[in-house]
Amino acid sequence: MPDQRGVTNGGDRLEARATLRPHGLGAMRHWLWLSLLILLLDQASKWWVLMTLRPFEVVELIPNLNLTLVFNTGAAFSVLADAGGWQRWFLAGVALVVTLILLVWLLRLNRGHAALALGLSLLIGGALGNLIDRILWGHVVDFIQVSLPIIPLALFNPWPSFNVADSAISVGVVILVIVTLVTSEPS
């Protein structure tokens, strides 16, 4: 706060500098630790499954929850899986571009947008986890298989296999949708 002469003390300058940073550049970069954690959990779980299970082997953990090693050369729900190979680099390129856009968005967030930063961090970590698979192996390693017997459709029994990265992406998208729905811009 300026005194009667218009002079501010050092604390006020620091506060003003923190709130006036253009677009909050880097204010939310600490959320990238969550992206790194998701990436590490995803890759570690995939390596463990690759070393432990044979393809299509089913290990029941509890009723309606199995570990089953499968390889997805396509996108979500195996879209483009039979496209002939070109999809590997196309999907890797899309994942890279989207990840860079999400990263820039996260780094430009102002303080006070923790929910949005959480969603973006989950998306970034998940996208990088699947991107690494696609580049290294030409496919994404999926291994979590859930049956949803309460839904009487064959599509959901079992649900298509997924991984930690897919879970982070799904939760991140849900968070972004919720933030979008509950955040109102002033008119």
Residue pairs with C-beta under 8 A, 6 or more apart in sequence:
1 8
1 9
1 12
2 8
2 12
8 16
18 111
21 27
23 108
23 110
24 108
24 109
24 110
24 111
25 107
25 108
26 107
27 109
27 110
27 111
28 106
28 107
28 109
28 110
28 111
28 113
28 117
29 106
29 107
31 106
31 117
31 118
31 120
31 121
32 106
32 121
32 124
34 118
34 121
34 122
34 125
35 121
35 122
35 124
35 125
35 128
36 125
37 125
38 121
38 122
38 125
38 126
38 129
38 164
38 165
38 168
39 125
39 128
39 129
39 132
39 165
41 164
42 125
42 126
42 129
42 130
42 163
42 164
42 165
42 168
43 129
43 132
45 143
45 163
45 164
46 129
46 133
46 141
46 143
46 163
46 164
49 67
49 69
49 141
49 143
50 69
50 141
53 59
53 67
53 68
53 69
53 143
54 69
55 69
55 70
55 71
56 68
56 69
56 70
57 68
57 69
58 66
58 67
58 68
58 145
59 66
59 67
59 68
60 66
61 67
64 146
64 147
64 148
64 149
65 144
65 145
65 146
65 147
66 145
66 146
66 147
66 158
67 143
67 144
67 145
68 143
68 145
68 161
69 141
69 142
69 143
70 142
70 143
70 161
71 137
71 139
71 140
71 141
71 142
72 78
72 81
72 139
72 140
72 142
72 161
73 80
73 81
73 83
73 85
73 87
73 88
73 138
73 139
73 140
74 80
74 81
74 82
74 83
74 87
74 91
75 87
75 91
76 166
77 160
78 160
80 87
80 91
81 87
85 138
88 134
88 138
88 139
91 134
92 131
92 134
92 135
95 127
95 130
95 131
95 134
96 131
98 127
99 124
99 127
99 128
99 131
102 120
102 123
102 124
102 127
103 124
105 120
106 117
106 120
106 121
106 124
109 116
109 117
109 120
115 175
115 178
115 179
116 175
116 176
116 179
118 172
118 175
119 171
119 172
119 173
119 174
119 175
119 176
119 179
120 172
120 176
121 172
122 168
122 169
122 171
122 172
122 175
123 168
123 169
123 172
123 173
123 176
125 165
125 168
126 164
126 165
126 166
126 167
126 168
126 169
126 172
127 165
127 169
128 165
129 163
129 164
129 165
129 168
130 140
130 163
130 165
130 166
130 169
133 139
133 140
133 141
134 140
140 163
140 165
141 163
142 160
142 161
142 162
142 163
142 166
143 161
143 163
144 161
144 162
144 163
144 164
144 167
145 158
145 159
145 161
146 158
146 159
147 156
147 157
147 158
147 159
148 156
148 157
148 158
148 159
149 157
151 157
